[in-house]
Amino acid sequence: MTFEVVNLIQGSPEWKAHRAAHFNASDAPAMMGCSRNMARSELVKQLASGIERDFSDYVQERVLDKGHTFEAYARPLAESIIGEDLYPIVGKNGRNGASYDGLTMMEVIGFEHKSLNAVLREAMHDGCTGESLPLDYQVQMEHQCMVCPTIEKVLFMASEWDRHGNLIEERHCWYYPNPKLRAEIVTGWELIEKDVAAYDPSAEAAPEVVGQAPDQLPALRIDVTGMVTASNLEGFKAVALRTIGAIKTTLVTDQDFADAEKTVKWCEQVESSLDAAKQHALGQTESIDRLFRTIDEISEQARAVRLKLSKLVKSEKEARKEQIVMQAQASLDEHIAQLNRELGAMYLQRVAGVFAPVIKGLKSLDSMQEKVQGELARQITSANTLRDCFKTNREHLEQEGGSWMSLFPDFATVGTKAAEDFQALAALRIERHKAAEAARLDAERERIRAEEAARLEREAAAKAQQEAEQERLRIQQQAQQEQAEIAKAQQAGTLAAPVAQDLVALVQDKAVEDVAGIDAQQAIAAAQTSAAADDGQTMTLGQLNARMESMGLGKISAATLEHHGIPFTKERAAVQITSGNARRLMLLLSMGYRKLADELQAVAA
């Protein structure tokens, strides 16, 4: 739906017909229950019946007409502040309508004028903003912005002029559209529409409740001269008891309560008059038992009813007040439960204790009902706004890449944030989650790579070990074969015994040396594998020597490490070597790699 200008003159019959068919900005405060001029129930009645309020000549002339006159005086002043011409127009947008005191040509700045009053003087201080204004003014302007969505801001002005058009006082501020308040207004009109559809004119309460006491009893006359000489006591008793017995003690409506309160006072008067008659009789004669028993009986009946009604007025009124509050609380609880069912989760929390404060100090049940219904409408509107926040923010988390709801275990709390704020929070959490997930995957890939590398190293070591064993066996077999050939040559007489013995020794020494070479290669490979498994930890040279001495391997110096290309660092004066290189060095020494060991000992010496 879009904004549409309606060619109507404000105040004309056509304009009034247009208003009757639309939800209007001027009625929005009453709809929200924050108007100082109209109750929400009055608006429901007006919309249901189509009959607008009639204003007295005084109100029309001194309030409404004067307001229009001040508005006309103030418009040029507003144009000078805005820097553009203003045009008073009537507009609509779907079912909603508004009459604007002024809009600029491009419909981006609005103008709203009110006659300056005490409430506005208190609110519109230096540096005030639209948020400083009473809620009813904010609601009216927000409805106007809702009807014309292109409005970016509204100049709110309150002024007072004399009858000659001279300015007495003027104050102004800027109002900016409020999405949260707009959502409450939309929901509020939905609720008012339901109330209008359910309106029952026959259930309308009487405008004023006036209590009625029982009819006055006949005057009691007693004359005594030592004895009762004249009395209408028996007739008085019959009327009095019949009247007292007919008093209503079941209290439901405001009329019942008013009647009861007035009857309590009537009973007090009956008791007083009977007591006065009794005292008058005592002044004329001695105690007359029958006379006083009759008087006491009537007085006691009046007293009993008075006390009963007095208690009933208090207790029943409290009960009705409690009933009004509890019914509203039950309606709000059910509405919140329904919203949670829509959301599929218990995001909305129960709201309690909001109805009792709004009826504090009120005497009339009708006024209590009016205030409570207005508060119920506000609470339902607020709950609907929260529901919309939850839905919008949850939809944002359901993205093409998947759902991110798992990142929001606190969604019931943070889901009430404005869409922009929530999206910023969501982006932060999603980015952190992605970074953590990427780090986890990298770590997993590194673990798999390391395991694979270790497996390949183990397989390579096993293969090298097998090849070394085969080479040792070959060397030993070759030495045995050579020794057998030498022995055969000696027997054949082609080799002298001394020469044969020397050759056998040479063959043995070569075999031993070749096997030692294979062992050395294996030791170096094992040391390299051990160094490759370096965990990054370091130890000082002193710690390394202490460990080597405990293993019977002697001590070394930094020069020894440097001579054989074993990496080390210096931190201040301490020589630092990694655990991998330390293991490599100790392994070589412990495996009896004599050549290297001798060199290391020589350098150390």
C-alpha positions in Angstrom: 0.0 0.0 0.0 1.2 3.5 -0.8 0.4 7.0 0.4 -2.4 8.8 -1.4 -3.4 12.5 -1.1 -7.2 12.9 -0.7 -8.6 16.2 -2.1 -10.7 17.1 1.0 -11.1 20.2 3.1 -10.6 19.6 6.8 -13.9 20.0 8.7 -16.1 19.5 5.7 -18.9 16.8 5.6 -16.8 14.8 3.0 -13.8 15.0 5.3 -15.9 13.7 8.2 -17.2 10.8 6.1 -13.5 10.0 5.1 -12.6 10.0 8.8 -15.4 7.6 9.6 -14.0 5.1 7.1 -10.4 5.2 8.3 -8.2 4.8 11.4 -7.1 8.4 12.0 -3.9 9.9 13.5 -5.9 12.1 15.9 -7.7 9.0 17.3 -4.4 7.0 17.7 -3.7 8.2 21.2 -7.2 7.1 22.4 -6.6 3.8 20.7 -3.3 3.4 22.6 -5.0 4.4 25.9 -2.8 7.4 26.4 -5.2 10.2 25.4 -6.1 12.9 27.9 -9.3 13.7 26.0 -10.9 10.4 25.1 -11.1 7.0 26.7 -10.4 3.9 24.6 -13.9 2.6 25.3 -15.3 5.9 23.9 -13.4 5.4 20.7 -14.6 1.8 20.4 -18.2 3.1 20.8 -17.6 5.9 18.2 -16.1 3.5 15.6 -18.8 0.9 16.2 -21.8 3.4 16.0 -20.3 5.9 13.6 -21.5 8.7 15.8 -18.7 11.2 16.6 -18.7 13.3 19.8 -20.5 16.6 19.7 -18.5 19.5 21.2 -20.1 22.4 23.1 -20.0 25.8 21.5 -17.4 26.8 24.2 -15.1 23.9 23.3 -15.6 24.4 19.6 -14.8 28.1 19.8 -12.3 28.4 22.6 -10.3 25.2 22.0 -10.8 23.8 18.5 -11.2 27.0 16.5 -8.5 28.8 18.5 -6.2 25.9 17.7 -6.8 26.2 14.0 -6.2 29.9 14.2 -2.9 29.5 16.0 -1.9 26.8 13.5 -2.4 29.3 10.6 -0.4 32.0 12.4 2.4 29.5 13.1 2.7 28.0 9.6 4.9 30.8 8.2 7.2 30.6 11.2 7.5 26.8 10.6 8.3 27.4 7.0 11.1 29.7 7.9 12.5 26.9 10.2 12.2 24.2 7.6 13.2 26.4 4.7 10.4 25.1 2.5 6.7 25.8 1.9 4.2 23.7 3.8 0.8 22.4 2.5 -2.0 21.2 4.8 -3.4 18.1 3.2 -5.4 14.9 3.9 -3.9 11.5 3.1 -4.5 7.8 3.4 -2.6 4.6 3.2 -4.9 1.6 3.0 -7.2 1.7 6.0 -5.2 4.4 7.8 -5.7 8.1 7.4 -4.2 11.4 8.6 -4.8 15.1 8.3 -1.5 17.0 8.2 -1.0 20.5 9.4 1.6 20.7 6.7 3.8 18.6 4.4 6.6 19.8 2.1 6.3 19.4 -1.6 8.4 16.2 -1.7 6.6 14.8 1.4 9.8 14.3 3.4 9.2 16.8 6.3 5.9 17.1 8.2 4.5 19.8 10.4 2.3 19.3 13.5 1.1 22.2 15.6 -0.6 22.4 19.0 -1.7 25.2 21.2 0.9 25.8 23.9 -0.3 24.5 27.3 1.2 23.7 30.7 2.0 20.0 29.8 4.0 21.1 26.7 5.7 23.9 28.5 7.1 21.4 31.0 8.1 18.9 28.3 9.6 21.3 25.7 12.6 22.7 27.4 15.8 23.8 25.7 17.4 21.0 23.8 14.3 18.8 23.9 13.7 16.1 21.2 10.6 14.4 20.0 11.2 11.7 22.6 10.7 14.3 25.3 7.1 14.9 24.3 4.2 13.2 26.1 3.3 9.8 24.5 0.0 11.0 23.0 1.7 13.6 20.8 4.4 11.0 19.7 1.7 8.5 18.8 -0.2 11.0 16.6 2.9 11.9 14.7 4.1 8.3 14.4 0.7 7.4 12.9 1.2 10.3 10.4 4.6 9.0 9.5 3.1 5.5 9.0 0.5 6.8 6.6 3.2 8.7 4.6 6.3 6.5 4.8 8.5 9.1 2.9 8.4 11.4 5.9 11.9 11.6 7.4 11.1 14.0 10.3 8.3 16.1 11.7 8.6 19.7 13.1 6.5 19.7 16.2 5.5 23.3 17.3 3.5 24.6 20.2 2.6 28.3 20.2 0.3 30.9 21.8 -0.9 34.2 20.1 -3.0 37.1 21.0 -6.3 38.0 19.3 -4.4 40.3 17.0 -2.1 37.6 15.7 0.9 38.7 17.7 3.2 35.9 18.9 3.2 35.4 22.7 5.3 32.3 23.0 6.6 29.5 20.8 8.5 26.3 21.3 9.5 23.5 18.8 11.4 20.3 18.4 12.0 17.6 15.8 10.3 14.2 15.9 11.9 11.3 14.0 10.0 8.0 13.1 10.1 5.3 15.7 9.8 1.8 14.2 9.1 0.2 17.6 6.2 2.6 18.4 4.9 2.1 14.9 4.7 -1.6 15.4 2.7 -1.0 18.6 0.3 1.3 16.8 -0.3 -1.3 14.0 -1.1 -4.0 16.7 -3.2 -1.5 18.6 -5.4 -0.8 15.6 -5.8 -4.6 15.1 -7.0 -5.0 18.7 -9.4 -2.0 18.4 -10.9 -3.5 15.3 -11.7 -6.7 17.2 -13.2 -4.7 20.0 -15.3 -2.7 17.6 -16.6 -5.9 16.0 -17.5 -7.3 19.4 -19.1 -4.1 20.7 -22.4 -4.5 22.4 -24.3 -1.3 23.0 -26.7 -2.9 25.5 -23.7 -3.7 27.8 -22.7 0.0 28.1 -22.5 1.2 31.7 -24.7 4.0 33.0 -22.8 7.3 32.9 -23.1 7.9 36.6 -24.0 5.7 39.5 -26.1 7.3 42.3 -26.8 5.3 45.4 -30.3 4.8 46.7 -31.2 4.1 50.3 -34.5 2.5 51.5 -37.5 4.7 51.9 -37.6 6.8 55.0 -39.3 5.2 58.0 -42.3 6.9 59.7 -41.4 9.2 62.6 -41.4 7.2 65.8 -43.6 8.9 68.5 -43.5 7.8 72.2 -45.2 9.7 75.0 -45.0 8.3 78.6 -46.2 9.5 82.0 -45.0 6.7 84.2 -46.5 4.4 81.7 -46.7 4.4 77.9 -49.6 6.7 77.1 -49.2 6.9 73.3 -47.0 5.1 70.9 -47.0 3.9 67.2 -44.2 1.5 68.1 -45.9 -1.6 66.8 -46.6 0.0 63.4 -43.1 1.5 63.3 -41.6 -1.9 64.0 -43.5 -3.6 61.2 -42.5 -1.0 58.6 -38.9 -0.9 59.9 -38.3 -4.7 59.9 -39.9 -5.1 56.5 -37.8 -2.3 55.1 -34.6 -3.6 56.6 -35.4 -7.1 55.5 -35.7 -5.9 51.9 -32.2 -4.4 51.8 -30.1 -6.0 49.0 -26.9 -7.6 50.3 -25.6 -9.1 47.0 -23.3 -6.6 45.4 -22.3 -6.9 41.7 -22.6 -3.7 39.8 -21.5 -0.1 40.5 -25.1 0.7 41.3 -25.2 -2.1 43.9 -22.1 -0.7 45.6 -23.4 2.8 45.6 -26.8 1.7 47.0 -25.0 -0.2 49.7 -22.8 2.7 50.7 -25.8 5.0 51.0 -27.8 2.3 52.9 -24.9 2.0 55.5 -25.4 5.7 56.2 -29.2 5.2 56.4 -28.8 2.4 59.0 -26.6 4.7 61.0 -29.4 7.3 61.0 -32.0 4.7 62.1 -29.8 3.6 65.0 -29.3 7.3 66.0 -33.0 8.1 65.8 -34.0 5.0 67.8 -31.4 5.8 70.5 -32.7 9.4 70.6 -36.3 8.1 71.1 -35.1 5.7 73.8 -33.4 8.6 75.6 -36.5 10.7 75.3 -38.7 8.0 76.8 -36.2 7.5 79.7 -36.5 11.2 80.4 -40.3 10.8 80.9 -40.5 7.6 82.9 -38.8 4.8 84.5 -37.5 1.8 82.5 -40.3 0.3 80.6 -39.1 -3.2 79.7 -41.3 -3.9 76.7 -40.7 -0.5 75.1 -37.0 -0.8 75.4 -36.9 -4.4 74.2 -38.8 -3.4 71.0 -36.5 -0.4 70.5 -33.4 -2.5 71.0 -34.7 -5.2 68.6 -35.2 -2.7 65.8 -31.9 -1.0 66.6 -30.1 -4.3 66.6 -31.6 -5.2 63.2 -30.5 -1.9 61.7 -27.0 -2.3 63.3 -26.6 -5.8 62.0 -27.5 -4.8 58.4 -25.3 -1.8 58.6 -22.3 -3.8 59.8 -23.0 -6.5 57.2 -23.3 -4.1 54.4 -20.3 -2.1 55.5 -18.1 -5.3 55.4 -19.7 -6.4 52.1 -19.0 -3.0 50.5 -15.3 -3.4 51.3 -14.8 -7.1 50.8 -17.0 -7.3 47.6 -15.4 -4.3 46.1 -12.0 -5.8 46.7 -13.2 -9.0 45.2 -14.5 -7.3 42.1 -11.3 -5.3 41.8 -9.3 -8.5 42.1 -11.5 -10.2 39.5 -10.9 -7.4 37.0 -7.2 -7.6 37.5 -7.1 -11.5 37.3 -9.3 -11.6 34.2 -6.9 -9.2 32.5 -3.9 -11.2 33.7 -5.4 -14.4 32.4 -6.1 -12.8 29.0 -2.5 -11.5 28.8 -1.1 -14.9 29.9 -3.2 -16.7 27.2 -2.1 -14.2 24.5 1.6 -14.7 25.4 1.1 -18.5 25.4 -0.4 -18.2 21.9 2.5 -16.2 20.7 4.9 -18.7 22.1 3.0 -21.5 20.3 3.4 -19.5 17.1 7.1 -19.2 17.7 7.4 -22.9 18.7 9.5 -22.0 21.8 9.0 -20.3 25.1 10.8 -17.1 24.1 8.2 -14.6 25.6 8.2 -14.5 29.4 5.1 -14.0 31.5 4.4 -10.4 32.4 2.9 -10.0 35.8 2.0 -7.1 38.2 1.2 -4.5 35.6 -2.6 -4.2 36.1 -2.9 -3.4 39.8 -0.9 -0.2 39.7 -3.1 1.4 37.0 -6.3 1.1 39.2 -4.7 2.4 42.3 -6.8 5.0 43.9 -9.8 4.4 41.6 -13.3 4.1 43.2 -15.6 3.2 40.3 -15.6 -0.4 38.9 -16.2 1.1 35.4 -13.1 3.3 35.6 -11.1 0.3 36.8 -12.3 -1.8 33.9 -11.4 1.0 31.5 -7.9 1.5 32.8 -7.2 -2.3 32.9 -8.4 -2.8 29.4 -6.2 0.0 28.1 -3.2 -1.5 29.9 -4.1 -4.9 28.5 -4.1 -3.5 25.0 -0.7 -1.9 25.6 0.8 -5.2 27.0 -0.6 -7.2 24.1 0.8 -4.7 21.6 4.2 -4.9 23.4 4.1 -8.7 23.3 3.3 -8.7 19.6 6.2 -6.4 18.9 8.5 -8.8 20.8 7.1 -11.7 18.8 7.9 -9.9 15.5 11.4 -9.3 16.8 11.9 -12.9 17.5 10.6 -14.0 14.1 12.7 -11.5 12.2 15.9 -12.3 14.0 15.3 -16.1 13.8 14.7 -15.9 10.1 18.0 -14.0 9.8 19.8 -17.1 11.3 18.2 -19.5 8.8 20.6 -18.8 5.9 21.4 -20.7 2.8 24.5 -22.1 4.3 22.4 -23.6 7.1 20.9 -22.6 10.5 23.0 -20.7 13.0 20.5 -21.1 15.9 22.9 -23.4 17.7 25.2 -20.4 18.3 22.4 -18.6 20.2 21.5 -20.6 23.4 20.5 -17.2 24.8 18.2 -16.3 21.9 15.3 -15.7 24.4 17.3 -12.8 25.7 19.2 -11.4 22.7 16.4 -12.2 20.2 14.6 -9.0 21.4 17.3 -6.8 19.9 16.6 -4.5 17.0 17.2 -6.2 13.7 20.3 -4.1 12.9 21.9 -4.8 16.4 21.0 -8.5 16.3 22.5 -8.9 12.8 25.8 -7.3 14.0 25.9 -9.7 16.9 25.0 -12.7 14.6 27.8 -11.7 12.2 30.3 -11.6 15.1 29.3 -15.0 16.5 29.2 -16.7 13.1 32.7 -15.3 12.1 34.1 -16.6 15.4 32.5 -20.0 14.9 33.9 -20.2 11.4 37.4 -19.3 12.6 37.2 -21.9 15.4 35.9 -24.5 12.9 38.7 -23.8 10.4 41.3 -24.1 13.2 39.8 -27.4 14.3 39.9 -28.7 10.7 43.5 -27.5 10.3 44.4 -29.3 13.5 42.6 -32.4 12.4 44.4 -32.4 9.1 47.7 -31.8 10.8 47.1 -34.7 13.1 46.3 -37.0 10.2 49.4 -35.8 8.3 51.6 -36.4 11.4 50.1 -39.9 11.9 50.7 -40.7 8.2 54.3 -39.4 8.4 54.9 -41.5 11.5 53.5 -44.5 9.8 55.7 -44.0 6.8 58.7 -43.5 9.1 58.0 -46.7 11.0 57.7 -48.6 7.7 60.9 -47.1 6.4 62.7 -47.9 9.7 61.4 -51.5 9.6 62.5 -51.8 5.9 65.9 -50.3 6.8 66.2 -52.7 9.7 65.4 -55.6 7.5 67.9 -54.5 4.8 70.6 -54.0 7.5 70.0 -57.6 8.8 70.2 -58.9 5.3 73.4 -56.9 4.8 74.9 -58.2 8.0 74.1 -61.8 7.0 75.6 -61.2 3.6 78.8 -59.8 5.2 79.0 -62.7 7.5 78.4 -65.2 4.8 81.0 -63.5 2.5 83.6 -63.5 5.4 82.9 -67.2 6.0 83.3 -68.0 2.3 86.5 -66.0 2.1 87.9 -67.7 5.2 86.9 -71.1 3.7 88.8 -70.3 0.5 91.8 -69.2 2.5 91.8 -72.4 4.5 91.4 -74.4 1.3 94.4 -72.6 -0.3 96.5 -73.3 2.8 95.7 -77.0 2.6 96.5 -77.0 -1.1 99.8 -75.6 -0.2 99.4 -72.4 -2.3 99.3 -70.2 0.9 101.8 -70.3 3.7 100.3 -70.7 7.1 101.4 -67.2 8.4 100.0 -65.5 5.3 96.8 -67.5 5.6 96.4 -66.4 9.2 96.9 -62.8 8.4 94.3 -63.0 5.6 91.8 -64.6 7.9 92.4 -61.8 10.4 92.0 -59.1 7.7 88.7 -60.7 6.5 87.4 -60.8 10.1 88.4 -57.2 10.7 86.7 -56.1 7.5 83.5 -57.9 8.4 83.5 -56.4 11.8 84.1 -52.9 10.3 81.4 -53.4 7.7 78.9 -54.5 10.4 79.9 -51.5 12.6 79.3 -49.3 9.6 75.8 -50.7 9.2 75.1 -50.2 13.0 76.3 -46.6 12.7 74.0 -45.9 9.8 71.1 -47.3 11.8 72.0 -45.3 14.8 72.2 -42.1 12.8 68.8 -42.9 11.2 67.2 -43.6 14.6 68.7 -40.4 16.0 67.4 -38.4 13.0 63.9 -39.9 13.6 64.1 -39.1 17.3 65.1 -35.5 16.5 62.3 -35.2 13.9 59.9 -36.0 16.8 61.1 -32.9 18.6 58.3 -31.6 20.9 59.8 -28.1 21.0 60.9 -28.4 24.7 64.5 -27.3 25.5 67.1 -28.1 28.2 70.3 -26.5 29.2 73.7 -28.1 28.5 74.1 -28.6 32.3 70.9 -30.5 32.5 71.9 -32.6 29.4 75.4 -33.4 31.0 73.8 -34.4 34.3 71.5 -36.8 32.4 74.4 -38.2 30.3 76.6 -38.8 33.4 73.8 -40.7 35.0 73.9 -42.9 31.8 77.7 -43.3 32.0 78.2 -41.4 28.8 80.5 -38.6 30.1 80.2 -34.8 29.6 80.3 -32.6 26.5 80.7 -28.9 25.8 79.1 -26.4 23.4 82.2 -26.8 21.2 81.4 -30.5 20.8 77.8 -29.7 19.6 79.1 -27.0 17.3 81.8 -29.3 15.8 79.3 -32.0 14.9 76.6 -29.5 13.6 74.1 -30.2 16.4 71.9 -27.0 16.7 71.8 -25.1 20.0 71.0 -21.6 21.2 72.3 -19.3 23.9 70.0 -17.5 26.3 72.2 -15.1 28.3 75.1 -17.5 29.2 73.1 -20.7 29.2 73.4 -23.1 26.2 70.0 -24.4 25.2 69.4 -27.6 23.2 66.1 -29.0 22.1 64.9 -32.3 23.5 64.9 -33.9 20.1 68.6 -33.1 19.5 69.5 -34.1 23.0 67.8 -37.5 22.4 69.7 -37.8 19.2 73.1 -37.2 20.8 72.4 -39.6 23.8 71.1 -42.3 21.4 74.3 -42.2 19.3 76.5 -42.4 22.3 74.5 -45.1 24.1 74.5 -47.3 20.9 78.3 -47.5 21.0 79.0 -45.4 17.9 82.7 -45.5 18.9 84.1 -43.4 16.2 81.8 -40.4 16.9 82.1 -41.0 20.6 85.9 -40.9 20.5 85.8 -37.7 18.5 83.3 -36.1 20.9 85.4 -37.1 23.9 88.5 -35.7 22.2 86.9 -32.4 21.5 85.5 -32.2 25.0 89.0 -32.9 26.4 
